[in-house]
Structure formats: structure tokens, C-alpha cells
Amino acid sequence: MFFDRFLAISVHQIDTSGDITDYRNALVGCRSEIHKIALANS
């Protein structure tokens, strides 16, 4: 579920801007969310 949302966001960002920095930002955001989820589940 989380990854579906992440993929949808990153694909949307690439489609709208064509800029790879948006994709990189989405990846960074994804990492921080995964970290939060991991902390919450530990």
C-alpha cells in the first residue's frame, strides 16, 4: 500500500515536471517515511 502510493507520487512528479530532482526528492521522502514506520513498529 505504501509503495503503491510512493510509486504513484514519483511517476506523477516525473510526468508533470520531467525533472529528475523531483524523483530524487520523492525517494528521500520515501526513505524517511520508511524510517518512521520502522521506528513505530519496533
Distance bins in CASP14 RR format, pairs under 12 A and 6 or more apart:
PFRMAT RR
TARGET T0000
AUTHOR 0000-0000-0000
RMODE 2
METHOD distances of the structure
MODEL  1
1 7 0 0 0 0 0 1 0 0 0 0 0
1 8 0 0 0 0 0 1 0 0 0 0 0
1 37 0 0 0 0 0 1 0 0 0 0 0
2 8 0 0 0 0 0 1 0 0 0 0 0
2 9 0 0 0 0 0 1 0 0 0 0 0
2 29 0 0 0 0 0 1 0 0 0 0 0
2 30 0 0 0 0 1 0 0 0 0 0 0
2 31 0 0 0 0 0 1 0 0 0 0 0
2 33 1 0 0 1 0 0 0 0 0 0 0
2 34 1 0 0 1 0 0 0 0 0 0 0
2 36 0 0 0 0 0 1 0 0 0 0 0
2 37 1 0 0 1 0 0 0 0 0 0 0
2 38 0 0 0 0 0 1 0 0 0 0 0
3 9 0 0 0 0 0 1 0 0 0 0 0
3 10 0 0 0 0 0 1 0 0 0 0 0
3 26 0 0 0 0 0 1 0 0 0 0 0
3 27 0 0 0 0 0 1 0 0 0 0 0
3 30 0 0 0 0 1 0 0 0 0 0 0
3 33 0 0 0 0 0 1 0 0 0 0 0
3 34 0 0 0 0 1 0 0 0 0 0 0
3 37 0 0 0 0 0 1 0 0 0 0 0
4 10 0 0 0 0 0 1 0 0 0 0 0
4 11 0 0 0 0 0 1 0 0 0 0 0
4 30 0 0 0 0 0 1 0 0 0 0 0
5 11 0 0 0 0 0 1 0 0 0 0 0
5 12 0 0 0 0 0 1 0 0 0 0 0
5 26 0 0 0 0 0 1 0 0 0 0 0
5 29 0 0 0 0 0 1 0 0 0 0 0
5 30 0 0 0 0 1 0 0 0 0 0 0
5 33 0 0 0 0 1 0 0 0 0 0 0
6 12 0 0 0 0 0 1 0 0 0 0 0
6 13 0 0 0 0 0 1 0 0 0 0 0
6 23 0 0 0 0 0 1 0 0 0 0 0
6 25 0 0 0 0 0 1 0 0 0 0 0
6 26 1 0 0 1 0 0 0 0 0 0 0
6 27 0 0 0 0 1 0 0 0 0 0 0
6 28 0 0 0 0 0 1 0 0 0 0 0
6 29 0 0 0 0 1 0 0 0 0 0 0
6 30 1 0 1 0 0 0 0 0 0 0 0
6 31 0 0 0 0 0 1 0 0 0 0 0
6 32 0 0 0 0 0 1 0 0 0 0 0
6 33 1 0 0 1 0 0 0 0 0 0 0
6 34 0 0 0 0 1 0 0 0 0 0 0
6 37 0 0 0 0 0 1 0 0 0 0 0
7 13 0 0 0 0 0 1 0 0 0 0 0
7 14 0 0 0 0 0 1 0 0 0 0 0
7 23 0 0 0 0 0 1 0 0 0 0 0
7 26 0 0 0 0 1 0 0 0 0 0 0
7 27 0 0 0 0 0 1 0 0 0 0 0
7 30 0 0 0 0 1 0 0 0 0 0 0
8 14 0 0 0 0 0 1 0 0 0 0 0
8 15 0 0 0 0 0 1 0 0 0 0 0
8 26 0 0 0 0 0 1 0 0 0 0 0
8 30 0 0 0 0 0 1 0 0 0 0 0
9 15 0 0 0 0 0 1 0 0 0 0 0
9 16 0 0 0 0 0 1 0 0 0 0 0
9 22 0 0 0 0 1 0 0 0 0 0 0
9 23 0 0 0 0 1 0 0 0 0 0 0
9 25 0 0 0 0 1 0 0 0 0 0 0
9 26 1 0 1 0 0 0 0 0 0 0 0
9 27 0 0 0 0 0 1 0 0 0 0 0
9 29 0 0 0 0 1 0 0 0 0 0 0
9 30 0 0 0 0 1 0 0 0 0 0 0
9 33 0 0 0 0 0 1 0 0 0 0 0
10 16 0 0 0 0 0 1 0 0 0 0 0
10 17 0 0 0 0 0 1 0 0 0 0 0
10 18 0 0 0 0 0 1 0 0 0 0 0
10 19 0 0 0 0 0 1 0 0 0 0 0
10 20 0 0 0 0 0 1 0 0 0 0 0
10 21 0 0 0 0 0 1 0 0 0 0 0
10 22 1 0 0 1 0 0 0 0 0 0 0
10 23 1 0 1 0 0 0 0 0 0 0 0
10 24 0 0 0 0 1 0 0 0 0 0 0
10 25 0 0 0 0 1 0 0 0 0 0 0
10 26 1 0 1 0 0 0 0 0 0 0 0
10 27 1 0 0 1 0 0 0 0 0 0 0
10 28 0 0 0 0 0 1 0 0 0 0 0
10 29 0 0 0 0 1 0 0 0 0 0 0
10 30 1 0 0 1 0 0 0 0 0 0 0
11 17 0 0 0 0 0 1 0 0 0 0 0
11 18 0 0 0 0 0 1 0 0 0 0 0
11 22 0 0 0 0 0 1 0 0 0 0 0
11 23 0 0 0 0 1 0 0 0 0 0 0
11 26 0 0 0 0 1 0 0 0 0 0 0
12 18 0 0 0 0 0 1 0 0 0 0 0
12 22 0 0 0 0 1 0 0 0 0 0 0
12 23 0 0 0 0 0 1 0 0 0 0 0
12 26 0 0 0 0 1 0 0 0 0 0 0
13 19 1 0 0 1 0 0 0 0 0 0 0
13 20 0 0 0 0 1 0 0 0 0 0 0
13 21 0 0 0 0 1 0 0 0 0 0 0
13 22 1 1 0 0 0 0 0 0 0 0 0
13 23 1 0 0 1 0 0 0 0 0 0 0
13 24 0 0 0 0 1 0 0 0 0 0 0
13 25 1 0 0 1 0 0 0 0 0 0 0
13 26 1 0 1 0 0 0 0 0 0 0 0
13 27 0 0 0 0 0 1 0 0 0 0 0
13 29 0 0 0 0 0 1 0 0 0 0 0
13 30 0 0 0 0 0 1 0 0 0 0 0
14 20 1 0 0 1 0 0 0 0 0 0 0
14 21 0 0 0 0 0 1 0 0 0 0 0
14 22 1 0 0 1 0 0 0 0 0 0 0
14 23 1 0 1 0 0 0 0 0 0 0 0
14 24 0 0 0 0 0 1 0 0 0 0 0
14 25 0 0 0 0 0 1 0 0 0 0 0
14 26 0 0 0 0 1 0 0 0 0 0 0
14 27 0 0 0 0 0 1 0 0 0 0 0
15 22 0 0 0 0 1 0 0 0 0 0 0
15 23 0 0 0 0 0 1 0 0 0 0 0
16 22 1 0 0 1 0 0 0 0 0 0 0
16 23 0 0 0 0 0 1 0 0 0 0 0
16 26 0 0 0 0 0 1 0 0 0 0 0
17 23 0 0 0 0 1 0 0 0 0 0 0
17 24 0 0 0 0 0 1 0 0 0 0 0
17 25 0 0 0 0 0 1 0 0 0 0 0
17 26 0 0 0 0 0 1 0 0 0 0 0
19 25 0 0 0 0 1 0 0 0 0 0 0
19 26 0 0 0 0 0 1 0 0 0 0 0
20 26 0 0 0 0 0 1 0 0 0 0 0
20 27 0 0 0 0 0 1 0 0 0 0 0
21 27 0 0 0 0 0 1 0 0 0 0 0
21 28 0 0 0 0 0 1 0 0 0 0 0
22 28 0 0 0 0 0 1 0 0 0 0 0
22 29 0 0 0 0 0 1 0 0 0 0 0
23 29 0 0 0 0 0 1 0 0 0 0 0
23 30 0 0 0 0 0 1 0 0 0 0 0
24 30 0 0 0 0 0 1 0 0 0 0 0
24 31 0 0 0 0 0 1 0 0 0 0 0
25 31 0 0 0 0 0 1 0 0 0 0 0
25 32 0 0 0 0 0 1 0 0 0 0 0
26 32 0 0 0 0 0 1 0 0 0 0 0
26 33 0 0 0 0 0 1 0 0 0 0 0
27 33 0 0 0 0 0 1 0 0 0 0 0
27 34 0 0 0 0 0 1 0 0 0 0 0
28 34 0 0 0 0 0 1 0 0 0 0 0
28 35 0 0 0 0 0 1 0 0 0 0 0
29 35 0 0 0 0 1 0 0 0 0 0 0
29 36 0 0 0 0 1 0 0 0 0 0 0
29 37 0 0 0 0 0 1 0 0 0 0 0
30 36 0 0 0 0 0 1 0 0 0 0 0
30 37 0 0 0 0 0 1 0 0 0 0 0
31 37 0 0 0 0 0 1 0 0 0 0 0
31 38 0 0 0 0 0 1 0 0 0 0 0
32 38 0 0 0 0 0 1 0 0 0 0 0
32 39 0 0 0 0 0 1 0 0 0 0 0
33 39 0 0 0 0 0 1 0 0 0 0 0
33 40 0 0 0 0 0 1 0 0 0 0 0
34 40 0 0 0 0 0 1 0 0 0 0 0
34 41 0 0 0 0 0 1 0 0 0 0 0
35 41 0 0 0 0 0 1 0 0 0 0 0
35 42 0 0 0 0 0 1 0 0 0 0 0
36 42 0 0 0 0 0 1 0 0 0 0 0
END
